[in-house]
């Protein structure tokens, strides 16, 4: 029997790039969202503790399912085994978030 696939999901969240691992990723019934379930985190048997991975563990520890906006997704990869999740700053580099229309008074701005 083949083992369940593992997905590496990279997405933007409040000026940071998150890289998480999960067993289930699919389009949500909520329009414009991706649904992620069964988060996977590295083993605690290592002597070195990565603060970014610990932040991810604490942020997602009580979450059963997460809904991530489609426009925040950078990429999704099916991988052989999970790695260490991480959080990095989004400034610099060659990755940028898909532009949103600017909002003026609750309505899209005409200058976009």
C-alpha atoms as one frame of an Amber mdcrd trajectory, in Angstrom:
protein
   0.000   0.000   0.000   1.360   3.418  -0.936   1.854   5.880   1.876  -0.146
   9.099   2.022   1.379  11.961   0.061   3.049  14.832   1.909   2.714  18.373
   0.618   4.983  21.351   1.195   2.907  24.547   1.053   4.636  27.917   0.703
   2.503  31.020   1.249   2.568  34.660   2.335   1.209  35.675   5.731   1.511
  39.240   7.067   4.837  40.102   5.424   6.400  36.691   6.009   6.772  33.568
   3.883   5.546  30.413   5.634   6.645  26.936   4.586   4.523  24.193   6.146
   3.976  20.484   5.568   0.588  18.745   5.524  -1.056  15.513   4.431  -4.189
  17.000   2.813  -4.474  20.039   0.547  -7.552  20.807  -1.538  -9.723  23.604
  -2.879 -12.150  24.773  -0.231 -15.903  25.198  -0.522 -15.175  28.780   0.581
 -14.544  30.542  -2.731 -10.930  31.674  -3.182  -9.431  29.591  -0.368  -7.220
  26.525  -0.180  -7.930  24.072   2.627  -5.002  22.474   4.488  -5.393  19.627
   7.005  -3.168  17.338   9.109  -0.113  19.517   9.605   3.218  17.716   9.936
   6.081  18.994  12.066   9.610  17.650  12.492  10.569  15.371  15.347  11.670
  16.879  18.654  14.524  14.389  18.970  17.040  16.921  17.664  19.284  18.798
  20.082  19.038  22.032  18.093  15.749  23.909  18.353  14.729  26.066  15.385
  12.779  29.125  16.655  10.879  29.490  13.353   9.694  25.883  13.465   8.731
  26.245  17.133   6.705  29.352  16.215   4.914  27.362  13.508   4.216  24.500
  15.911   2.713  26.830  18.495   0.722  28.767  15.871  -0.768  25.638  14.261
  -0.838  23.272  17.276  -4.574  23.542  17.995  -5.685  24.023  14.389  -7.538
  21.147  12.761  -7.949  22.807   9.348  -6.615  26.059   7.889  -8.085  28.119
   5.044  -5.395  29.984   3.109  -6.342  32.591   0.478  -5.430  31.420  -3.045
  -3.618  34.684  -3.826  -1.273  34.065  -0.860  -0.029  30.723  -2.198   3.457
  30.769  -3.729   3.667  27.060  -4.534   2.633  23.565  -3.462   4.979  20.592
  -3.854   4.379  16.894  -3.236   7.478  15.644  -1.400   8.837  12.270  -0.287
   9.157  13.232   3.397   8.520  16.244   5.580  11.207  18.762   6.298  11.499
  21.505   8.853   8.804  24.136   8.510  10.050  27.678   8.498   9.100  31.330
   8.479  11.208  33.879   6.581  10.832  37.588   5.898   9.228  38.343   2.536
  11.238  41.499   1.864  13.888  41.241  -0.828  14.525  38.236  -2.999  12.664
  37.341  -6.159   9.315  36.329  -4.619   6.512  38.853  -4.319   2.851  38.634
  -3.479   0.257  38.842  -6.239  -0.964  42.463  -6.314  -4.335  43.344  -4.824
  -6.478  46.183  -6.188  -6.116  49.189  -3.919  -9.249  49.999  -1.951 -10.517
  53.559  -1.541 -13.590  54.073   0.622 -14.467  50.363   0.514 -14.455  50.306
  -3.323 -11.646  49.414  -5.726  -9.652  52.449  -6.788  -9.990  53.602 -10.431
  -6.231  54.093 -10.780  -5.501  50.347 -10.748
